[in-house]
Amino acid sequence: MENGAALKRRQNGALESEILATLWAAKRPLTAGEVAAELDGTLAYTTVQTILARLLAKGAVQRQQAGRAHAYSAVLDGSGIAATKMRAQLDGSNDRTSVLSRFLQDLSPEDEATLSTLLELRRGRGDS
């Protein structure tokens, strides 16, 4: 704790989202140092590097050489990352039917209608 005050912790994925938003807003690849500077300035450079490495492993960003450093660009937006996480959970299960059934049980009527519409549109296009 600093100065006797509890440090604020971000929710899971919040820092990833902040970094992705920073990369999207930049309109050009940024180094970890540039990302850290664009954020609130309280994050350690190594923290930004770690999050960028995680995002790279998830396929959410791409990197290119920029002198002696790497510069990062966002590939996936928030929706793409959420979909990737959902797919990973489904792929990691031995009982896909149970996972999908539980997911459907927890949907609001509005989300269920949206999902139904999306599935109908997909079937109409002949997607598998």
The first five atom37 places (N, CA, C, CB, O) and aatype in JSON, in Angstrom:
{
  "aatype": [12, 6, 2, 7, 0, 0, 10, 11, 1, 1, 5, 2, 7, 0, 10, 6, 15, 6, 9, 10, 0, 16, 10, 17, 0, 0, 11, 1, 14, 10, 16, 0, 7, 6, 19, 0, 0, 6, 10, 3, 7, 16, 10, 0, 18, 16, 16, 19, 5, 16, 9, 10, 0, 1, 10, 10, 0, 11, 7, 0, 19, 5, 1, 5, 5, 0, 7, 1, 0, 8, 0, 18, 15, 0, 19, 10, 3, 7, 15, 7, 9, 0, 0, 16, 11, 12, 1, 0, 5, 10, 3, 7, 15, 2, 3, 1, 16, 15, 19, 10, 15, 1, 13, 10, 5, 3, 10, 15, 14, 6, 3, 6, 0, 16, 10, 15, 16, 10, 10, 6, 10, 1, 1, 7, 1, 7, 3, 15],
  "atom_mask": [
    [1, 1, 1, 1, 1],
    [1, 1, 1, 1, 1],
    [1, 1, 1, 1, 1],
    [1, 1, 1, 0, 1],
    [1, 1, 1, 1, 1],
    [1, 1, 1, 1, 1],
    [1, 1, 1, 1, 1],
    [1, 1, 1, 1, 1],
    [1, 1, 1, 1, 1],
    [1, 1, 1, 1, 1],
    [1, 1, 1, 1, 1],
    [1, 1, 1, 1, 1],
    [1, 1, 1, 0, 1],
    [1, 1, 1, 1, 1],
    [1, 1, 1, 1, 1],
    [1, 1, 1, 1, 1],
    [1, 1, 1, 1, 1],
    [1, 1, 1, 1, 1],
    [1, 1, 1, 1, 1],
    [1, 1, 1, 1, 1],
    [1, 1, 1, 1, 1],
    [1, 1, 1, 1, 1],
    [1, 1, 1, 1, 1],
    [1, 1, 1, 1, 1],
    [1, 1, 1, 1, 1],
    [1, 1, 1, 1, 1],
    [1, 1, 1, 1, 1],
    [1, 1, 1, 1, 1],
    [1, 1, 1, 1, 1],
    [1, 1, 1, 1, 1],
    [1, 1, 1, 1, 1],
    [1, 1, 1, 1, 1],
    [1, 1, 1, 0, 1],
    [1, 1, 1, 1, 1],
    [1, 1, 1, 1, 1],
    [1, 1, 1, 1, 1],
    [1, 1, 1, 1, 1],
    [1, 1, 1, 1, 1],
    [1, 1, 1, 1, 1],
    [1, 1, 1, 1, 1],
    [1, 1, 1, 0, 1],
    [1, 1, 1, 1, 1],
    [1, 1, 1, 1, 1],
    [1, 1, 1, 1, 1],
    [1, 1, 1, 1, 1],
    [1, 1, 1, 1, 1],
    [1, 1, 1, 1, 1],
    [1, 1, 1, 1, 1],
    [1, 1, 1, 1, 1],
    [1, 1, 1, 1, 1],
    [1, 1, 1, 1, 1],
    [1, 1, 1, 1, 1],
    [1, 1, 1, 1, 1],
    [1, 1, 1, 1, 1],
    [1, 1, 1, 1, 1],
    [1, 1, 1, 1, 1],
    [1, 1, 1, 1, 1],
    [1, 1, 1, 1, 1],
    [1, 1, 1, 0, 1],
    [1, 1, 1, 1, 1],
    [1, 1, 1, 1, 1],
    [1, 1, 1, 1, 1],
    [1, 1, 1, 1, 1],
    [1, 1, 1, 1, 1],
    [1, 1, 1, 1, 1],
    [1, 1, 1, 1, 1],
    [1, 1, 1, 0, 1],
    [1, 1, 1, 1, 1],
    [1, 1, 1, 1, 1],
    [1, 1, 1, 1, 1],
    [1, 1, 1, 1, 1],
    [1, 1, 1, 1, 1],
    [1, 1, 1, 1, 1],
    [1, 1, 1, 1, 1],
    [1, 1, 1, 1, 1],
    [1, 1, 1, 1, 1],
    [1, 1, 1, 1, 1],
    [1, 1, 1, 0, 1],
    [1, 1, 1, 1, 1],
    [1, 1, 1, 0, 1],
    [1, 1, 1, 1, 1],
    [1, 1, 1, 1, 1],
    [1, 1, 1, 1, 1],
    [1, 1, 1, 1, 1],
    [1, 1, 1, 1, 1],
    [1, 1, 1, 1, 1],
    [1, 1, 1, 1, 1],
    [1, 1, 1, 1, 1],
    [1, 1, 1, 1, 1],
    [1, 1, 1, 1, 1],
    [1, 1, 1, 1, 1],
    [1, 1, 1, 0, 1],
    [1, 1, 1, 1, 1],
    [1, 1, 1, 1, 1],
    [1, 1, 1, 1, 1],
    [1, 1, 1, 1, 1],
    [1, 1, 1, 1, 1],
    [1, 1, 1, 1, 1],
    [1, 1, 1, 1, 1],
    [1, 1, 1, 1, 1],
    [1, 1, 1, 1, 1],
    [1, 1, 1, 1, 1],
    [1, 1, 1, 1, 1],
    [1, 1, 1, 1, 1],
    [1, 1, 1, 1, 1],
    [1, 1, 1, 1, 1],
    [1, 1, 1, 1, 1],
    [1, 1, 1, 1, 1],
    [1, 1, 1, 1, 1],
    [1, 1, 1, 1, 1],
    [1, 1, 1, 1, 1],
    [1, 1, 1, 1, 1],
    [1, 1, 1, 1, 1],
    [1, 1, 1, 1, 1],
    [1, 1, 1, 1, 1],
    [1, 1, 1, 1, 1],
    [1, 1, 1, 1, 1],
    [1, 1, 1, 1, 1],
    [1, 1, 1, 1, 1],
    [1, 1, 1, 1, 1],
    [1, 1, 1, 1, 1],
    [1, 1, 1, 1, 1],
    [1, 1, 1, 1, 1],
    [1, 1, 1, 0, 1],
    [1, 1, 1, 1, 1],
    [1, 1, 1, 0, 1],
    [1, 1, 1, 1, 1],
    [1, 1, 1, 1, 1]
  ],
  "atom_positions": [
    [[0.83, -1.17, 0.0], [0.0, 0.0, 0.0], [0.88, 1.24, 0.0], [-0.95, 0.0, 1.2], [1.92, 1.28, 0.66]],
    [[0.46, 2.23, -0.74], [1.2, 3.48, -0.79], [0.48, 4.51, 0.06], [1.35, 3.98, -2.23], [-0.75, 4.62, 0.0]],
    [[1.24, 5.26, 0.87], [0.68, 6.32, 1.71], [-0.5, 5.86, 2.53], [0.27, 7.49, 0.86], [-1.4, 6.65, 2.82]],
    [[-0.53, 4.59, 2.92], [-1.62, 4.08, 3.75], [-2.92, 3.85, 3.02], [0.0, 0.0, 0.0], [-3.87, 3.36, 3.63]],
    [[-3.0, 4.19, 1.77], [-4.23, 4.02, 0.99], [-4.12, 2.74, 0.19], [-4.49, 5.23, 0.06], [-3.06, 2.4, -0.32]],
    [[-5.23, 2.03, 0.09], [-5.25, 0.8, -0.71], [-5.09, 1.15, -2.18], [-6.57, -0.01, -0.47], [-5.73, 2.07, -2.69]],
    [[-4.24, 0.4, -2.85], [-4.09, 0.6, -4.29], [-5.32, 0.1, -5.01], [-2.83, -0.1, -4.82], [-5.87, -0.95, -4.66]],
    [[-5.73, 0.84, -6.0], [-6.88, 0.41, -6.8], [-6.44, -0.69, -7.75], [-7.5, 1.61, -7.58], [-5.46, -0.54, -8.47]],
    [[-7.17, -1.79, -7.74], [-6.89, -2.88, -8.67], [-7.9, -2.85, -9.79], [-6.93, -4.25, -7.95], [-9.08, -2.6, -9.58]],
    [[-7.4, -3.1, -10.97], [-8.29, -3.16, -12.13], [-8.95, -4.53, -12.17], [-7.51, -2.89, -13.44], [-8.39, -5.51, -11.68]],
    [[-10.15, -4.59, -12.75], [-10.82, -5.87, -12.94], [-10.03, -6.67, -13.97], [-12.29, -5.67, -13.4], [-9.26, -6.12, -14.75]],
    [[-10.23, -8.01, -13.94], [-9.57, -8.87, -14.92], [-9.86, -8.37, -16.33], [-10.03, -10.35, -14.78], [-11.0, -8.1, -16.68]],
    [[-8.81, -8.24, -17.11], [-8.97, -7.82, -18.49], [-9.06, -6.32, -18.68], [0.0, 0.0, 0.0], [-8.97, -5.85, -19.82]],
    [[-9.22, -5.55, -17.61], [-9.36, -4.1, -17.76], [-8.08, -3.47, -18.3], [-9.72, -3.46, -16.41], [-8.14, -2.59, -19.16]],
    [[-6.93, -3.91, -17.81], [-5.66, -3.37, -18.29], [-5.44, -3.74, -19.76], [-4.49, -3.87, -17.43], [-4.98, -2.92, -20.55]],
    [[-5.77, -4.98, -20.1], [-5.68, -5.38, -21.51], [-6.55, -4.49, -22.37], [-6.09, -6.86, -21.69], [-6.13, -4.03, -23.43]],
    [[-7.76, -4.24, -21.91], [-8.69, -3.39, -22.67], [-8.16, -1.97, -22.81], [-10.06, -3.36, -21.99], [-8.26, -1.37, -23.88]],
    [[-7.58, -1.43, -21.73], [-7.01, -0.09, -21.79], [-5.87, -0.01, -22.79], [-6.53, 0.34, -20.4], [-5.75, 0.95, -23.55]],
    [[-5.02, -1.03, -22.79], [-3.89, -1.04, -23.71], [-4.37, -1.18, -25.15], [-2.91, -2.18, -23.35], [-3.87, -0.51, -26.05]],
    [[-5.35, -2.06, -25.37], [-5.9, -2.19, -26.72], [-6.54, -0.89, -27.19], [-6.92, -3.33, -26.78], [-6.36, -0.49, -28.34]],
    [[-7.28, -0.24, -26.32], [-7.91, 1.03, -26.68], [-6.85, 2.07, -27.04], [-8.79, 1.55, -25.53], [-7.03, 2.87, -27.96]],
    [[-5.74, 2.06, -26.3], [-4.65, 2.99, -26.58], [-4.05, 2.7, -27.96], [-3.55, 2.88, -25.5], [-3.76, 3.62, -28.73]],
    [[-3.88, 1.42, -28.28], [-3.33, 1.06, -29.59], [-4.28, 1.42, -30.72], [-3.02, -0.44, -29.64], [-3.83, 1.92, -31.76]],
    [[-5.58, 1.19, -30.53], [-6.57, 1.55, -31.56], [-6.58, 3.06, -31.79], [-7.98, 1.06, -31.16], [-6.63, 3.52, -32.93]],
    [[-6.52, 3.83, -30.71], [-6.58, 5.29, -30.81], [-5.34, 5.87, -31.48], [-6.76, 5.9, -29.44], [-5.41, 6.93, -32.11]],
    [[-4.21, 5.2, -31.35], [-2.95, 5.73, -31.85], [-2.88, 5.77, -33.37], [-1.81, 4.9, -31.33], [-2.21, 6.63, -33.94]],
    [[-3.57, 4.87, -34.03], [-3.57, 4.81, -35.5], [-2.2, 4.48, -36.1], [-4.06, 6.12, -36.07], [-2.01, 4.59, -37.31]],
    [[-1.26, 4.09, -35.24], [0.06, 3.65, -35.69], [0.62, 2.72, -34.63], [1.04, 4.87, -35.95], [0.18, 2.78, -33.48]],
    [[1.56, 1.87, -34.98], [2.16, 0.99, -33.98], [2.86, 1.79, -32.89], [3.14, 0.02, -34.64], [3.49, 2.81, -33.16]],
    [[2.74, 1.31, -31.65], [3.38, 1.95, -30.5], [4.3, 0.97, -29.79], [2.33, 2.49, -29.53], [4.02, -0.22, -29.72]],
    [[5.4, 1.49, -29.26], [6.28, 0.67, -28.43], [5.66, 0.57, -27.03], [7.73, 1.27, -28.37], [4.73, 1.31, -26.7]],
    [[6.19, -0.34, -26.22], [5.7, -0.48, -24.85], [5.87, 0.83, -24.08], [6.43, -1.62, -24.12], [5.0, 1.21, -23.29]],
    [[6.97, 1.51, -24.3], [7.21, 2.8, -23.64], [6.19, 3.85, -24.05], [0.0, 0.0, 0.0], [5.73, 4.63, -23.21]],
    [[5.84, 3.87, -25.32], [4.84, 4.83, -25.8], [3.46, 4.5, -25.23], [4.79, 4.84, -27.33], [2.7, 5.4, -24.88]],
    [[3.15, 3.22, -25.14], [1.87, 2.81, -24.55], [1.82, 3.25, -23.09], [1.66, 1.28, -24.67], [0.82, 3.81, -22.64]],
    [[2.9, 2.99, -22.35], [2.94, 3.38, -20.94], [2.77, 4.89, -20.78], [4.26, 2.93, -20.31], [2.08, 5.34, -19.87]],
    [[3.39, 5.66, -21.66], [3.27, 7.12, -21.6], [1.85, 7.59, -21.91], [4.25, 7.76, -22.57], [1.37, 8.56, -21.32]],
    [[1.18, 6.9, -22.83], [-0.19, 7.26, -23.2], [-1.2, 6.93, -22.1], [-0.59, 6.55, -24.49], [-2.25, 7.57, -22.0]],
    [[-0.88, 5.95, -21.28], [-1.77, 5.58, -20.18], [-1.56, 6.55, -19.03], [-1.53, 4.11, -19.71], [-0.97, 7.61, -19.22]],
    [[-2.02, 6.21, -17.87], [-2.0, 7.15, -16.74], [-0.61, 7.46, -16.19], [-2.83, 6.62, -15.65], [-0.48, 8.28, -15.29]],
    [[0.41, 6.84, -16.71], [1.77, 7.13, -16.27], [2.18, 6.43, -14.99], [0.0, 0.0, 0.0], [3.33, 6.56, -14.57]],
    [[1.29, 5.68, -14.37], [1.64, 5.01, -13.12], [2.01, 3.55, -13.34], [0.49, 5.09, -12.15], [2.44, 2.87, -12.4]],
    [[1.86, 3.07, -14.54], [2.18, 1.66, -14.83], [3.67, 1.51, -15.11], [1.36, 1.14, -16.03], [4.27, 2.33, -15.81]],
    [[4.24, 0.47, -14.57], [5.64, 0.17, -14.85], [5.77, -0.29, -16.3], [6.18, -0.92, -13.88], [4.88, -0.95, -16.85]],
    [[6.88, 0.06, -16.9], [7.18, -0.35, -18.27], [7.07, -1.87, -18.4], [8.59, 0.13, -18.68], [6.52, -2.38, -19.38]],
    [[7.59, -2.6, -17.4], [7.57, -4.06, -17.45], [6.14, -4.6, -17.4], [8.39, -4.65, -16.3], [5.85, -5.65, -17.98]],
    [[5.25, -3.91, -16.7], [3.84, -4.32, -16.66], [3.23, -4.2, -18.05], [3.04, -3.46, -15.65], [2.53, -5.11, -18.5]],
    [[3.49, -3.1, -18.72], [2.98, -2.9, -20.08], [3.56, -3.95, -21.0], [3.32, -1.47, -20.6], [2.84, -4.51, -21.83]],
    [[4.85, -4.23, -20.88], [5.48, -5.27, -21.7], [4.8, -6.62, -21.47], [6.98, -5.38, -21.38], [4.52, -7.34, -22.43]],
    [[4.53, -6.96, -20.23], [3.9, -8.24, -19.9], [2.52, -8.35, -20.53], [3.8, -8.42, -18.38], [2.17, -9.37, -21.12]],
    [[1.72, -7.29, -20.41], [0.37, -7.3, -20.97], [0.44, -7.39, -22.49], [-0.42, -6.03, -20.54], [-0.34, -8.12, -23.1]],
    [[1.36, -6.66, -23.11], [1.51, -6.74, -24.57], [1.92, -8.15, -25.0], [2.56, -5.71, -25.06], [1.45, -8.63, -26.03]],
    [[2.78, -8.81, -24.24], [3.18, -10.19, -24.55], [1.97, -11.12, -24.46], [4.31, -10.67, -23.6], [1.81, -12.0, -25.29]],
    [[1.12, -10.92, -23.44], [-0.09, -11.74, -23.31], [-1.04, -11.5, -24.49], [-0.81, -11.44, -21.98], [-1.61, -12.44, -25.04]],
    [[-1.19, -10.23, -24.85], [-2.08, -9.91, -25.98], [-1.53, -10.48, -27.29], [-2.26, -8.39, -26.11], [-2.3, -10.92, -28.15]],
    [[-0.22, -10.49, -27.43], [0.41, -11.08, -28.62], [0.13, -12.57, -28.67], [1.94, -10.82, -28.62], [-0.2, -13.11, -29.73]],
    [[0.27, -13.25, -27.53], [0.01, -14.7, -27.46], [-1.45, -15.02, -27.78], [0.38, -15.24, -26.07], [-1.74, -16.08, -28.34]],
    [[-2.35, -14.13, -27.44], [-3.78, -14.32, -27.71], [-4.16, -13.95, -29.14], [-4.61, -13.5, -26.74], [-5.29, -14.19, -29.57]],
    [[-3.22, -13.36, -29.87], [-3.52, -12.92, -31.23], [-4.27, -11.61, -31.29], [0.0, 0.0, 0.0], [-4.84, -11.26, -32.33]],
    [[-4.29, -10.87, -30.19], [-5.02, -9.6, -30.13], [-4.2, -8.43, -30.67], [-5.44, -9.31, -28.71], [-4.75, -7.41, -31.08]],
    [[-2.87, -8.59, -30.67], [-1.98, -7.56, -31.22], [-0.96, -8.24, -32.12], [-1.28, -6.75, -30.09], [-0.75, -9.45, -32.05]],
    [[-0.34, -7.43, -32.95], [0.8, -7.9, -33.74], [1.96, -6.97, -33.43], [0.47, -7.94, -35.29], [1.76, -5.83, -32.99]],
    [[3.17, -7.44, -33.64], [4.32, -6.59, -33.36], [5.27, -6.6, -34.54], [5.04, -7.04, -32.09], [5.31, -7.53, -35.34]],
    [[6.03, -5.52, -34.61], [7.04, -5.38, -35.64], [8.26, -4.72, -35.02], [6.52, -4.56, -36.85], [8.15, -4.02, -34.01]],
    [[9.4, -4.96, -35.62], [10.63, -4.35, -35.12], [10.57, -2.85, -35.34], [11.88, -4.96, -35.82], [10.17, -2.38, -36.41]],
    [[10.95, -2.1, -34.33], [11.01, -0.64, -34.41], [12.32, -0.2, -33.77], [9.77, 0.04, -33.7], [12.37, 0.14, -32.59]],
    [[13.39, -0.23, -34.56], [14.7, 0.04, -34.0], [15.11, -1.11, -33.11], [0.0, 0.0, 0.0], [15.12, -2.26, -33.55]],
    [[15.46, -0.82, -31.86], [15.85, -1.87, -30.92], [14.64, -2.39, -30.14], [16.9, -1.35, -29.95], [14.77, -3.34, -29.36]],
    [[13.49, -1.79, -30.34], [12.27, -2.19, -29.61], [11.28, -2.85, -30.57], [11.62, -0.97, -28.9], [11.55, -3.0, -31.76]],
    [[10.14, -3.23, -30.02], [9.03, -3.71, -30.83], [7.91, -2.69, -30.74], [8.56, -5.12, -30.37], [7.7, -2.07, -29.7]],
    [[7.19, -2.53, -31.84], [6.01, -1.67, -31.87], [4.8, -2.58, -32.08], [6.11, -0.56, -32.99], [4.86, -3.54, -32.85]],
    [[3.72, -2.27, -31.39], [2.53, -3.11, -31.37], [1.34, -2.4, -32.01], [2.19, -3.52, -29.94], [1.17, -1.19, -31.89]],
    [[0.52, -3.2, -32.71], [-0.72, -2.73, -33.31], [-1.84, -3.66, -32.87], [-0.62, -2.67, -34.88], [-1.64, -4.87, -32.75]],
    [[-3.01, -3.1, -32.62], [-4.17, -3.91, -32.23], [-4.7, -4.66, -33.45], [-5.28, -3.03, -31.61], [-4.8, -4.11, -34.54]],
    [[-5.03, -5.92, -33.24], [-5.63, -6.75, -34.28], [-7.09, -7.01, -33.94], [-4.86, -8.09, -34.44], [-7.97, -6.9, -34.8]],
    [[-7.34, -7.37, -32.68], [-8.69, -7.64, -32.22], [-9.2, -6.48, -31.38], [-8.74, -8.94, -31.41], [-8.44, -5.85, -30.64]],
    [[-10.5, -6.21, -31.49], [-11.12, -5.24, -30.6], [-11.68, -5.99, -29.39], [-12.25, -4.44, -31.33], [-11.47, -7.2, -29.26]],
    [[-12.37, -5.3, -28.52], [-12.91, -5.92, -27.32], [-13.82, -7.09, -27.61], [0.0, 0.0, 0.0], [-13.77, -8.11, -26.92]],
    [[-14.65, -6.97, -28.64], [-15.55, -8.05, -29.0], [-14.79, -9.27, -29.49], [-16.53, -7.59, -30.07], [-15.14, -10.41, -29.18]],
    [[-13.75, -9.02, -30.25], [-12.93, -10.13, -30.76], [-12.22, -10.87, -29.64], [0.0, 0.0, 0.0], [-12.1, -12.1, -29.68]],
    [[-11.75, -10.13, -28.65], [-11.09, -10.78, -27.52], [-12.08, -11.58, -26.7], [-10.4, -9.73, -26.63], [-11.78, -12.7, -26.28]],
    [[-13.27, -11.02, -26.47], [-14.3, -11.75, -25.71], [-14.67, -13.04, -26.43], [-15.56, -10.87, -25.5], [-14.8, -14.09, -25.8]],
    [[-14.83, -12.96, -27.75], [-15.18, -14.15, -28.53], [-14.07, -15.2, -28.47], [-15.46, -13.77, -29.98], [-14.34, -16.39, -28.38]],
    [[-12.82, -14.74, -28.51], [-11.68, -15.66, -28.42], [-11.66, -16.36, -27.07], [-10.36, -14.9, -28.65], [-11.39, -17.56, -26.99]],
    [[-11.94, -15.6, -25.99], [-11.97, -16.19, -24.65], [-13.1, -17.22, -24.54], [-12.15, -15.1, -23.58], [-12.93, -18.29, -23.96]],
    [[-14.26, -16.88, -25.1], [-15.39, -17.81, -25.06], [-15.05, -19.09, -25.81], [-16.65, -17.15, -25.66], [-15.36, -20.18, -25.35]],
    [[-14.43, -18.95, -26.96], [-14.05, -20.11, -27.76], [-13.03, -20.98, -27.03], [-13.49, -19.66, -29.11], [-13.11, -22.2, -27.07]],
    [[-12.08, -20.33, -26.36], [-11.06, -21.08, -25.61], [-11.71, -21.88, -24.48], [-10.0, -20.12, -25.03], [-11.32, -23.02, -24.23]],
    [[-12.69, -21.3, -23.8], [-13.38, -22.02, -22.75], [-14.14, -23.22, -23.31], [-14.35, -21.08, -22.01], [-14.11, -24.31, -22.73]],
    [[-14.79, -23.02, -24.43], [-15.53, -24.1, -25.07], [-14.58, -25.2, -25.54], [-16.34, -23.57, -26.26], [-14.84, -26.39, -25.33]],
    [[-13.49, -24.8, -26.16], [-12.51, -25.77, -26.66], [-11.82, -26.53, -25.53], [-11.46, -25.07, -27.52], [-11.38, -27.66, -25.72]],
    [[-11.73, -25.92, -24.35], [-11.07, -26.55, -23.23], [-11.96, -27.51, -22.44], [0.0, 0.0, 0.0], [-11.5, -28.13, -21.48]],
    [[-13.21, -27.64, -22.85], [-14.15, -28.48, -22.12], [-14.26, -29.86, -22.77], [-15.52, -27.82, -22.05], [-14.17, -30.0, -23.99]],
    [[-14.46, -30.86, -21.93], [-14.72, -32.21, -22.43], [-16.19, -32.42, -22.76], [-14.26, -33.25, -21.41], [-16.54, -33.38, -23.43]],
    [[-17.05, -31.52, -22.28], [-18.49, -31.64, -22.48], [-19.04, -30.34, -23.06], [-19.21, -32.0, -21.16], [-19.62, -29.53, -22.33]],
    [[-18.86, -30.15, -24.35], [-19.26, -28.93, -25.03], [-20.76, -28.68, -24.89], [-18.88, -29.0, -26.5], [-21.19, -27.53, -24.77]],
    [[-21.56, -29.74, -24.92], [-23.01, -29.58, -24.8], [-23.38, -28.96, -23.47], [-23.71, -30.93, -24.97], [-24.24, -28.08, -23.42]],
    [[-22.75, -29.4, -22.4], [-23.04, -28.83, -21.08], [-22.63, -27.37, -21.0], [-22.32, -29.63, -19.99], [-23.34, -26.55, -20.42]],
    [[-21.48, -27.04, -21.57], [-21.02, -25.65, -21.54], [-21.99, -24.77, -22.31], [-19.59, -25.54, -22.15], [-22.39, -23.71, -21.82]],
    [[-22.38, -25.19, -23.49], [-23.32, -24.4, -24.29], [-24.68, -24.3, -23.62], [-23.47, -25.0, -25.69], [-25.32, -23.25, -23.64]],
    [[-25.13, -25.41, -23.02], [-26.41, -25.4, -22.32], [-26.39, -24.41, -21.16], [-26.74, -26.81, -21.81], [-27.34, -23.65, -20.97]],
    [[-25.32, -24.43, -20.39], [-25.2, -23.5, -19.26], [-25.14, -22.06, -19.75], [-23.96, -23.83, -18.42], [-25.73, -21.17, -19.14]],
    [[-24.43, -21.83, -20.83], [-24.34, -20.49, -21.4], [-25.73, -19.99, -21.78], [-23.41, -20.48, -22.64], [-26.09, -18.84, -21.49]],
    [[-26.51, -20.84, -22.42], [-27.87, -20.45, -22.82], [-28.77, -20.18, -21.62], [-28.49, -21.54, -23.69], [-29.6, -19.27, -21.67]],
    [[-28.62, -20.95, -20.56], [-29.43, -20.75, -19.35], [-29.22, -19.36, -18.76], [-29.09, -21.82, -18.3], [-30.14, -18.78, -18.19]],
    [[-28.02, -18.85, -18.89], [-27.67, -17.58, -18.27], [-27.95, -16.36, -19.15], [-26.22, -17.59, -17.89], [-27.76, -15.22, -18.71]],
    [[-28.41, -16.58, -20.38], [-28.68, -15.45, -21.28], [-29.98, -14.73, -20.89], [-28.77, -15.95, -22.73], [-30.95, -15.35, -20.45]],
    [[-29.95, -13.43, -21.07], [-31.18, -12.65, -20.9], [-32.06, -12.94, -22.13], [-30.88, -11.1, -20.74], [-31.56, -13.39, -23.15]],
    [[-33.37, -12.67, -22.03], [-34.24, -12.86, -23.21], [-33.76, -12.05, -24.42], [-35.68, -12.47, -22.87], [-33.87, -12.52, -25.56]],
    [[-33.23, -10.87, -24.18], [-32.74, -10.04, -25.29], [-31.52, -10.67, -25.95], [-32.39, -8.63, -24.79], [-31.43, -10.71, -27.18]],
    [[-30.59, -11.17, -25.13], [-29.4, -11.81, -25.69], [-29.75, -13.11, -26.4], [-28.38, -12.09, -24.58], [-29.16, -13.45, -27.42]],
    [[-30.72, -13.84, -25.85], [-31.17, -15.07, -26.5], [-31.77, -14.77, -27.88], [-32.21, -15.8, -25.62], [-31.51, -15.49, -28.84]],
    [[-32.56, -13.7, -27.97], [-33.15, -13.31, -29.26], [-32.05, -12.9, -30.24], [-34.16, -12.15, -29.06], [-32.11, -13.23, -31.43]],
    [[-31.06, -12.16, -29.75], [-29.95, -11.74, -30.61], [-29.19, -12.95, -31.13], [-29.01, -10.8, -29.85], [-28.86, -13.02, -32.32]],
    [[-28.89, -13.89, -30.25], [-28.18, -15.1, -30.65], [-28.98, -15.89, -31.67], [-27.88, -15.97, -29.43], [-28.43, -16.39, -32.66]],
    [[-30.27, -16.01, -31.44], [-31.14, -16.73, -32.37], [-31.12, -16.07, -33.75], [-32.58, -16.78, -31.82], [-31.04, -16.75, -34.77]],
    [[-31.2, -14.75, -33.78], [-31.17, -14.02, -35.05], [-29.83, -14.23, -35.76], [-31.41, -12.51, -34.81], [-29.8, -14.45, -36.97]],
    [[-28.74, -14.16, -35.01], [-27.42, -14.36, -35.6], [-27.27, -15.77, -36.18], [-26.32, -14.1, -34.57], [-26.68, -15.96, -37.25]],
    [[-27.79, -16.77, -35.46], [-27.73, -18.14, -35.96], [-28.56, -18.31, -37.23], [-28.21, -19.13, -34.89], [-28.14, -18.99, -38.17]],
    [[-29.73, -17.69, -37.26], [-30.56, -17.75, -38.47], [-29.87, -17.09, -39.65], [-31.92, -17.08, -38.23], [-29.9, -17.62, -40.77]],
    [[-29.25, -15.95, -39.43], [-28.52, -15.27, -40.5], [-27.36, -16.13, -41.0], [-28.0, -13.9, -40.02], [-27.11, -16.21, -42.2]],
    [[-26.66, -16.76, -40.08], [-25.53, -17.61, -40.46], [-26.01, -18.79, -41.29], [-24.8, -18.11, -39.21], [-25.39, -19.13, -42.3]],
    [[-27.11, -19.42, -40.88], [-27.66, -20.55, -41.65], [-28.09, -20.1, -43.03], [-28.85, -21.18, -40.91], [-27.92, -20.83, -44.01]],
    [[-28.65, -18.9, -43.13], [-29.1, -18.37, -44.41], [-27.97, -18.11, -45.38], [0.0, 0.0, 0.0], [-28.17, -18.17, -46.6]],
    [[-26.77, -17.84, -44.86], [-25.6, -17.62, -45.71], [-24.94, -18.93, -46.09], [-24.6, -16.72, -45.01], [-24.09, -18.96, -46.97]],
    [[-25.33, -20.01, -45.42], [-24.71, -21.31, -45.71], [-23.4, -21.51, -45.0], [0.0, 0.0, 0.0], [-22.63, -22.39, -45.36]],
    [[-23.11, -20.68, -43.95], [-21.89, -20.87, -43.16], [-22.01, -22.14, -42.35], [-21.63, -19.66, -42.24], [-23.11, -22.54, -41.96]],
    [[-20.89, -22.75, -42.1], [-20.9, -23.94, -41.25], [-20.48, -23.6, -39.87], [-20.01, -25.03, -41.81], [-20.42, -24.48, -39.0]]
  ]
}
